Structure formats: structure tokens, C-alpha cells
Amino acid sequence: MGQLKTAVIRSDLDIVIARTMARDVAKALGFGAIDQARIATAVSELARNIFLYAGTGNVTVREIDKNVRKGIEIVCEDQGPGIANIDLVMQDGYSTSRGMGMGLPGAKRLMDEFIIRSTENVGTTITCRKWRS
Amino acid sequence: MDSLRIPILKIGDILIASIQVALHDASAVQFKDDLLQKIHDTRAKGVIIDLTALDVVDSFIGRLIADITAMAGLMGTRVVLTGLQPAVAITLVELGLELPRVLTALNLEKGLTMMQRLTEESDDGSA
């Protein structure tokens, strides 16, 4: 298991910091340019959701291994309002704020695995992974 | 917090903005406001936004570009987007943002040629 890297999300500047961190880790793990862009874009969407809905939270990136395959795991955690209806937010075009409703379903399409755990008034944890081809 | 300002250059009737650094949300919104004001002040017929240097365009920036195109269009000004990297084009489409109403060109040079054609057409009153 690789080293953890964490970015704290408190402002829109931190969204750029988080996605740059994820891209750097992906590059170091040997992901190609297109996968680096997918990973950085997914982190940008998830970090923006933290900023817009919870105000603050953390994005953690680490290397993962499964049967000689290497990958990257991104965990986005906040103690925000939580998501009442996960199926609804995963629909394209659904948005409760300034977004286009692309954030979560878009991020999911860019990654290989995407898991949302959320409890209303407790917070949300989104774990997503991408495996190196 | 001071947001970073993107320089907007004027060449003839055309404005050119080359985005060279990763934009955070506030500086992207500032860019939209600056650009629309500059279109008004200079009566530019066209705007080229060059994204060659950007390695990430997320849904926020994608939506902003679509908004700028629509808003400039309402003011009678055409927008051409140039220099999207392959990885950016792929992630935008996978994200679900195909920007169907945004005109694009491979690079700044082709964008300028396209813009000259577009603005000449509108001079003829045929567009």
C-alpha cells in the first residue's frame, strides 16, 4: 500500500490543489496522459461538491494493489448535510446548486469503481478507484 | 481574495484570450465578466479562447465556456475555442459535456482563419 496524500478542501483554490495532487500521484503511478486527465477531472468534480455542499472536507489519494494490478484510490469525505437520495444525484442533469448536474455521474464515468456512502446530517464519503491498464 | 486576471488581447476586431494557468472558480468567473465587458468596450466581432495550456477542463469551466459563448452570442459576438488537448476533449465528452453549440478549431491559427471567415460573413449581412 502506498503513501497517503491528503488535501483539505476549504475554498475553490483547494479544488485545484486537490486535483493537481491526484494528477501528480497518478503520473507517478504510471498512468497515461488521458487517464491522468480523467482522474484529475473526477477529483475536481468531487472536491467541488465538498466545497459547494459541505463547505469543508478532505480528499485523500493513495496507491492500491490487487493481484499485481496497480491503481489509484481517491476518498472524498465531508461532514456535510449528506445525500438524501443517492439514485437521484447519480442521474445526469440533476443538480441542486450551481452545477450542471454532471458532477457525480460524470466523475463516475471517468473512474472504474465508484462507491457513495452517505447519511443525512452526518456526511458523505465517496470512494473511487481507477486501475492502470 | 484577489482573483487571477486572464489578459485579453485585441487584434483588429477580434479579442484573443489564452488561458495559461489552471483557473480556480473565482478567477474563471472573473474572466467571464472581464471578457463580456471587453466585448462591450471594444465592439469586438469575435473572441478566440485558447485552451492549449489547460490539462483539466471540469464541468464548472465547461459550463462557463458554454455560458460565455451564449452570452457573447446575445451581444452579437462569435466565440471560437481553440487548442483543446486530446485528453481534455476525451474527458469532456465522457463527463457528458459535448459543448454542441461551441465552435472549435484545432489551434489558434486555424481559429483565426475560422474567425475571419465568420466575421466577414456577418459583414456581408449573410450570417
Chai-1 contact restraints between the chains, C-beta under 6 A:
chainA,res_idxA,chainB,res_idxB,connection_type,confidence,min_distance_angstrom,max_distance_angstrom,comment,restraint_id
A,D12,B,H24,contact,1.0,0.0,6.0,A-B,restraint_1
A,D12,B,D25,contact,1.0,0.0,6.0,A-B,restraint_2
A,D12,B,A26,contact,1.0,0.0,6.0,A-B,restraint_3
A,L13,B,H24,contact,1.0,0.0,6.0,A-B,restraint_4
A,V16,B,A22,contact,1.0,0.0,6.0,A-B,restraint_5
A,V16,B,H24,contact,1.0,0.0,6.0,A-B,restraint_6
A,A33,B,A87,contact,1.0,0.0,6.0,A-B,restraint_7
A,I34,B,A87,contact,1.0,0.0,6.0,A-B,restraint_8
A,I34,B,I90,contact,1.0,0.0,6.0,A-B,restraint_9
A,A37,B,A87,contact,1.0,0.0,6.0,A-B,restraint_10
A,A37,B,T91,contact,1.0,0.0,6.0,A-B,restraint_11
A,R38,B,T91,contact,1.0,0.0,6.0,A-B,restraint_12
A,A40,B,V56,contact,1.0,0.0,6.0,A-B,restraint_13
A,T41,B,V56,contact,1.0,0.0,6.0,A-B,restraint_14
A,T41,B,D58,contact,1.0,0.0,6.0,A-B,restraint_15
A,T41,B,T91,contact,1.0,0.0,6.0,A-B,restraint_16
A,S44,B,D58,contact,1.0,0.0,6.0,A-B,restraint_17
A,E45,B,D58,contact,1.0,0.0,6.0,A-B,restraint_18
A,D92,B,G96,contact,1.0,0.0,6.0,A-B,restraint_19
A,M100,B,S59,contact,1.0,0.0,6.0,A-B,restraint_20
A,M100,B,R63,contact,1.0,0.0,6.0,A-B,restraint_21
A,M102,B,S59,contact,1.0,0.0,6.0,A-B,restraint_22
A,M102,B,L95,contact,1.0,0.0,6.0,A-B,restraint_23
A,M102,B,G96,contact,1.0,0.0,6.0,A-B,restraint_24
A,G106,B,S59,contact,1.0,0.0,6.0,A-B,restraint_25
A,G106,B,L95,contact,1.0,0.0,6.0,A-B,restraint_26
A,G106,B,G96,contact,1.0,0.0,6.0,A-B,restraint_27
A,R109,B,E94,contact,1.0,0.0,6.0,A-B,restraint_28
A,L110,B,E94,contact,1.0,0.0,6.0,A-B,restraint_29
